[in-house]
Amino acid sequence: MRILMVNKYLYPKGGAETYVIKLGEYLRSLGHEVQYFGMSDKRNVVGNSAGAYTDNIDFHNASSAQKLTYPFKIIYSFGAAKKIRRVIADFKPDIVHLNNFNYQLTPSIIYEIKRSSVPIVYTAHDVQLVCPNHKFKHDNSKGLCRECVGGKFASCIKHNCVHSSKLRSVIGAAEAWLYRKKHTYRMIDKIVCPSLFMERELSANGDIIGRTVTAYNFIEEIHTTGVERDNYVLYFGRYSEEKGIKTLIEAAKALPAIQFVFAGRGEMEDEINSVSNIRNLGFKTGAELNEIIEKAAFTVLASEWSENCPFTVMESQTMRTPVIGARIGGIPELIEDGVTGLLFESGNAAELTKKIEYLYTNKEICAEMSRNCEKISYDTISGYADKMIDLYKDLIK
């Protein structure tokens, strides 16, 4: 089978990119031909034999001249359409697996793929198809904002939802309105939702109803080593506001006797380093990160946006480490409250503080939750790939 994986970034930038690269690698190991299409970048680790990639669009580090052209490129990219046409002609894929494509690649590529009569699978890593800023949240909202659901995209402009910019929000709203009006997403044959939350929310777009399937994300095959537990509370992941870092820092300050460990990187590093009972380890991965997770008393995920199927929860539970998670997005689907962890109201620092203190001081309850995590299992890459292959074959038929 020839599979074309499409994603705006073709290097390990975040969770979506890890998914794309790992899944492609495994499919190749099974004997399938896999190529990739996305933006050109010197950091790319995967690609295509035609050597065709669309121009790199970087909203945060663009020159003034580039910014003038972006409003035209991010609604419909003639360049992306032309380049993916070359890739399809050269590779002749049996199926195209879309991932993150809005703004940088644009839905223009969907039209090109369909002109070649190739089936399309799309994995929804976020709620972009119903929310122009892909988060269900803006700067002034508490909890999830659903004002744009049903095509009411003027709310995106009202709240400056895209990068807190009026111009970008106008463009984002225009892009969402245009492709809803044209029913473009009806051309996607099957949408893979990594949570029931995602499936429910995307179904608010009438063009998507009946085209979804839920498949929780896969994780690396990792095993506990039996290392002795340490007495710290762990956060690992991106240091950014939507991850609830401000709320977690507030809870840490209120609990000075408890040691917190953070493993990650991001724009809020200075705020983290300023708290005396937070030890910042920086970005960790692989066996080193696994040991940090396994030794933790428990993990905290205080997200304040539409988390889909967070690896933080899945990896912690696989290492038998309970999780205190925000009751938002797909997180409650992964944590059984009071059994494998605790849930709290997203953004509520007082409740989070109480939950951390409760679980930290009740060692036997925490140990029982750890034992309960042993019963949880998630797909590894092999089981997940089998599901995708079955889906590909059904669509090709």
Buried (B, 14 or more C-beta within 10 A) or exposed (E): BBBBBBBBBBBBBEBBBBBBBBBBEBBBEEEBBBBBBBBBBEEBEBBBEBEBBBBBBEBEEBEEEBEEEBBEBBBBBEBBBEBBBBBBEBBEBBBBBBBBBBBBBBBBBBBBBBEEEBBBBBBBBBBBBBBBBBBBBBEEBEBBBBBBBEBEBBBBBBBBBBEEEEBBBBBBBBBBBBBBEEEBBEBBBBBBBBBBBBBEBBBBBEBBEEBBEBBBBBBBEBEBEEEEBEEBBBBBBBBBBEBBBBBBBBBBBBBEEBBBBBBBBBEBBEBBEEBEBBBBBEEBEEEEBBBBBBBBBBBBBBBBBBBBBBBBBBBBBBBBBBBBBBBBBBBBBBBBEEBBBBBBBBBBBEBBBBBBBEBBEEEEBBBBBBEBBEEBEBBBBEEBBEBBBEBBEEBEE
